[in-house]
Structures are given as structure tokens and as C-alpha cells.
Amino acid sequence: MRDTVNLSGTIFLSKLIAQYAHLHSRTVGSKAEEYIRQLGIKTGEWLESFYSEKGQEWTPDQYARMIVDLKNSIGGHFEISEVHEDRVIVKATACPFGEAVHDAPHLCMMTSSVFGGVASRRMGYGKVNLRKRIALGDGGCEVAIYFKPTEEEEGIVYEDIPITPEQGDPFNWEEEAITALNNELRKSDEMVLELLKELERLREEVEEMKGNVSHRLRE
């Protein structure tokens, strides 16, 4: 037994979140990515408050420095690759979720929605393309964020993102969103129960088959 292990609160939390996201994806399917997107948009607005006053517009360079500092502050290894008037490109050699991100690649939507939401609020428009992703086996991540509409490459568009009023809480979810989430979670619970019933039925069939085989062998 080793005297020490390379374990920290960050590693544990990353693994826990990744496993929860993996389970959520297995139970609700493609809708899991949309939940991550909405959470990322709201989280990004909250994180912006650590860098400047609400509503201030940024230059492309300020935007690039903010998203890189943000990612590195939570355990990633990001760096600025290119800065242009209409776009920014950043690269990474390590993900904040660590190796655990391989268990739940759709967590990359958190990066897309945080970057895109911030771009929409601070630059007026955001289009994010996750060109390379560690979660999918690439050697590193590469993300392009556009500040103007473009057909140059594909991506998820973020525009007209609501801004929380002063003294407001970006994590105050609309009642409709909570209701929709509750409905999906209820469906998830029902699906899990059905799976458990199916597993029990299969177990009983296997036991019955084993009994039949044993009976024939004794004859």
C-alpha cells in the first residue's frame, strides 16, 4: 500500500462531476448537453464579475486574456494562440476536468457556452468552434471564438444572451427551466427503474436456464 496518493479536492470534484455528467447523459440522452450549455452561460456571467463591471465591452485582447486566465485558475493549461479583431483562438494542453473528461465528453459544452456567453455579452456576438478536444482523444484542445457572423467554419452561435440586472443572481433559473429539468429527471428515474426490472427479469431467465441444464445433466 502506498503511503501517499496524488489526490486533491479538485481531482475528486472533477471526477465526481464527470461521473455525474456521464450518468446524466446515459439517462436523458442528448438533452444533457443542452443542460450543460445553459449552466455554462449562467456560470460565465457569474465569472465575468471577477474581471470587470457588468456591461463593459472588452477588446479582443482583453477577452482572450480573461478566458485563458479563467481556465487556468480552475486547473486547465490554456494559452492564447491568435488574437484578431473578429476572432480569438486559444489552445490547451490540459483540461480543468483532468482525465475524467474522457468519461463525459459533453462537458466540453461547458467551455463552449462559457466562452460563447461571455463573447455575446462583452463583444456583442459569439460563435464557438471546438476544433480539437482532449475529451475525444486529441493531443490538446483548440477553440476558435468569432465575434462576428461568419461562414468560415462551423460553430455554435451565442447572441442576444440575457444579462442579469444589477444585484441580480445569474443562477436564478426560470420556473419553466426548472419544470423541464424536473420532468427529465423524473423520466430518468423511470428509465432506471425499467432497466433494473429488465435486469432482474434477465437474471431470473438465466437462473431458469441454469436449472434446466442442471436437470438435463442429472437425467
C-alpha positions as CSV (number, residue, x, y, z in Angstrom):
1,M,0.0,0.0,0.0
2,R,1.3,3.5,-0.9
3,D,1.8,5.9,1.9
4,T,0.6,8.9,-0.2
5,V,-1.6,9.3,-3.2
6,N,-1.9,12.1,-5.7
7,L,-5.4,13.1,-4.6
8,S,-6.8,16.5,-4.1
9,G,-10.2,18.1,-3.6
10,T,-10.0,19.4,-7.2
11,I,-9.3,16.0,-8.6
12,F,-12.0,14.4,-6.6
13,L,-14.6,17.0,-7.5
14,S,-13.6,16.8,-11.2
15,K,-14.1,13.0,-11.2
16,L,-17.4,13.4,-9.3
17,I,-18.8,15.9,-11.8
18,A,-17.6,13.9,-14.8
19,Q,-19.2,10.8,-13.5
20,Y,-22.5,12.6,-12.7
21,A,-22.4,14.1,-16.2
22,H,-21.8,10.7,-17.7
23,L,-24.8,9.2,-15.8
24,H,-27.0,12.1,-16.7
25,S,-26.1,11.7,-20.4
26,R,-26.9,8.0,-20.2
27,T,-30.3,8.6,-18.7
28,V,-31.5,11.7,-20.6
29,G,-29.6,11.4,-23.8
30,S,-28.8,14.4,-26.0
31,K,-30.7,16.8,-23.7
32,A,-27.8,16.5,-21.2
33,E,-25.7,18.7,-23.5
34,E,-28.3,21.4,-23.5
35,Y,-28.4,21.5,-19.7
36,I,-24.6,21.9,-19.7
37,R,-24.9,24.7,-22.2
38,Q,-27.4,26.6,-20.1
39,L,-25.3,26.1,-17.0
40,G,-22.2,27.3,-18.8
41,I,-23.9,30.5,-20.0
42,K,-25.0,31.4,-16.5
43,T,-21.7,30.4,-14.9
44,G,-19.8,32.6,-17.4
45,E,-21.8,35.6,-16.4
46,W,-21.0,35.0,-12.8
47,L,-17.3,34.6,-13.5
48,E,-17.2,37.8,-15.5
49,S,-17.9,39.7,-12.3
50,F,-14.5,38.8,-11.1
51,Y,-12.9,40.6,-14.0
52,S,-14.8,43.8,-14.6
53,E,-18.1,45.7,-14.1
54,K,-21.3,44.3,-15.7
55,G,-21.9,45.5,-19.2
56,Q,-18.4,46.8,-20.0
57,E,-17.3,46.0,-23.5
58,W,-13.9,44.4,-24.0
59,T,-11.3,44.4,-26.7
60,P,-10.4,41.1,-28.3
61,D,-7.2,41.0,-26.3
62,Q,-9.0,41.6,-23.0
63,Y,-11.5,38.8,-23.9
64,A,-8.7,36.4,-24.8
65,R,-6.8,37.1,-21.6
66,M,-9.9,36.7,-19.5
67,I,-10.9,33.3,-20.8
68,V,-7.4,31.9,-20.6
69,D,-6.9,33.2,-17.0
70,L,-10.3,31.8,-16.1
71,K,-9.5,28.3,-17.4
72,N,-6.0,28.3,-15.8
73,S,-7.4,29.4,-12.5
74,I,-9.6,26.3,-12.3
75,G,-6.9,23.8,-13.2
76,G,-6.6,24.0,-17.0
77,H,-3.4,24.7,-19.1
78,F,-4.6,27.2,-21.7
79,E,-2.8,29.8,-23.7
80,I,-3.6,32.4,-26.3
81,S,-2.8,31.3,-29.9
82,E,-4.2,34.1,-32.0
83,V,-6.0,37.4,-31.4
84,H,-7.7,39.2,-34.3
85,E,-10.4,41.9,-34.4
86,D,-13.0,39.3,-35.4
87,R,-11.8,36.2,-33.6
88,V,-9.7,34.7,-30.9
89,I,-8.1,31.2,-30.9
90,V,-6.9,29.6,-27.7
91,K,-5.2,26.2,-27.2
92,A,-4.9,23.9,-24.2
93,T,-2.7,21.0,-23.1
94,A,-4.7,20.1,-20.1
95,C,-8.4,20.2,-19.2
96,P,-9.8,21.5,-15.8
97,F,-11.6,18.2,-15.5
98,G,-8.4,16.3,-16.0
99,E,-8.5,12.7,-17.3
100,A,-12.1,12.5,-16.0
101,V,-13.3,14.4,-19.1
102,H,-12.9,11.3,-21.2
103,D,-15.8,9.8,-19.2
104,A,-18.1,12.7,-20.2
105,P,-17.0,14.4,-23.5
106,H,-20.2,16.5,-23.5
107,L,-18.7,18.5,-20.6
108,C,-16.9,20.3,-23.4
109,M,-20.1,22.2,-23.9
110,M,-19.3,24.0,-20.7
111,T,-16.2,25.5,-22.4
112,S,-18.3,26.4,-25.5
113,S,-21.1,28.1,-23.5
114,V,-18.9,29.9,-21.1
115,F,-16.7,31.3,-23.9
116,G,-19.7,32.0,-26.2
117,G,-21.8,33.6,-23.5
118,V,-19.0,35.9,-22.4
119,A,-18.4,36.8,-26.1
120,S,-22.1,37.6,-26.6
121,R,-22.3,39.8,-23.6
122,R,-18.9,41.5,-23.9
123,M,-18.3,41.5,-27.6
124,G,-21.9,41.6,-28.9
125,Y,-21.7,38.2,-30.6
126,G,-20.1,34.8,-30.2
127,K,-19.6,31.8,-32.4
128,V,-17.6,28.9,-30.9
129,N,-16.0,26.0,-32.7
130,L,-14.3,23.3,-30.6
131,R,-11.7,22.4,-33.2
132,K,-9.8,19.9,-31.1
133,R,-10.8,18.2,-27.9
134,I,-8.8,16.3,-25.3
135,A,-12.0,14.6,-24.3
136,L,-12.2,12.9,-27.8
137,G,-8.6,11.8,-27.8
138,D,-6.9,14.8,-29.4
139,G,-3.5,15.7,-28.0
140,G,-4.8,19.1,-26.9
141,C,-7.8,21.4,-27.2
142,E,-8.1,24.2,-29.8
143,V,-11.0,26.6,-29.6
144,A,-12.0,29.4,-32.1
145,I,-14.3,32.2,-30.9
146,Y,-15.7,34.6,-33.5
147,F,-17.1,38.0,-32.7
148,K,-19.0,38.4,-36.0
149,P,-21.2,36.1,-38.0
150,T,-19.0,34.0,-40.4
151,E,-19.3,31.0,-42.7
152,E,-15.6,30.4,-42.4
153,E,-16.2,27.4,-40.1
154,E,-18.9,25.7,-38.2
155,G,-19.7,26.5,-34.6
156,I,-22.4,27.2,-32.0
157,V,-23.8,30.7,-32.1
158,Y,-24.4,32.8,-28.9
159,E,-26.2,36.1,-29.3
160,D,-28.8,38.1,-27.5
161,I,-27.9,36.4,-24.3
162,P,-29.9,38.0,-21.4
163,I,-27.9,40.0,-18.9
164,T,-28.9,39.7,-15.3
165,P,-29.9,43.0,-13.7
166,E,-27.6,44.7,-11.2
167,Q,-27.8,43.0,-7.8
168,G,-29.5,40.1,-9.5
169,D,-28.3,36.4,-9.4
170,P,-27.5,34.8,-12.7
171,F,-28.2,31.4,-11.1
172,N,-31.9,32.3,-10.6
173,W,-33.4,29.8,-13.1
174,E,-36.6,30.5,-14.8
175,E,-39.5,28.4,-13.5
176,E,-40.0,26.8,-16.9
177,A,-36.4,25.6,-17.0
178,I,-36.8,24.0,-13.5
179,T,-40.0,22.3,-14.5
180,A,-38.5,21.0,-17.7
181,L,-35.5,19.7,-15.7
182,N,-37.7,18.0,-13.1
183,N,-39.7,16.3,-15.9
184,E,-36.5,15.0,-17.5
185,L,-35.2,13.8,-14.1
186,R,-38.5,12.0,-13.5
187,K,-38.1,10.3,-16.9
188,S,-34.6,9.4,-15.9
189,D,-35.7,7.8,-12.7
190,E,-38.4,5.8,-14.5
191,M,-35.9,4.7,-17.1
192,V,-33.5,3.5,-14.4
193,L,-36.4,1.5,-12.7
194,E,-37.3,-0.1,-16.0
195,L,-33.7,-1.1,-16.6
196,L,-33.5,-2.6,-13.1
197,K,-36.7,-4.6,-13.8
198,E,-35.2,-5.8,-17.1
199,L,-32.0,-6.8,-15.4
200,E,-34.0,-8.8,-12.8
201,R,-36.0,-10.5,-15.5
202,L,-32.9,-11.5,-17.3
203,R,-31.3,-12.8,-14.1
204,E,-34.4,-14.9,-13.5
205,E,-34.2,-16.3,-17.1
206,V,-30.5,-17.1,-16.6
207,E,-31.3,-18.9,-13.3
208,E,-34.1,-20.8,-15.0
209,M,-31.8,-21.9,-17.9
210,K,-29.2,-23.0,-15.4
211,G,-31.8,-25.1,-13.6
212,N,-32.9,-26.7,-16.8
213,V,-29.4,-27.5,-17.8
214,S,-28.6,-29.0,-14.4
215,H,-31.8,-31.1,-14.6
216,R,-30.9,-32.5,-18.0
217,L,-27.4,-33.4,-16.8
218,R,-28.9,-35.4,-14.0
219,E,-31.1,-37.4,-16.3
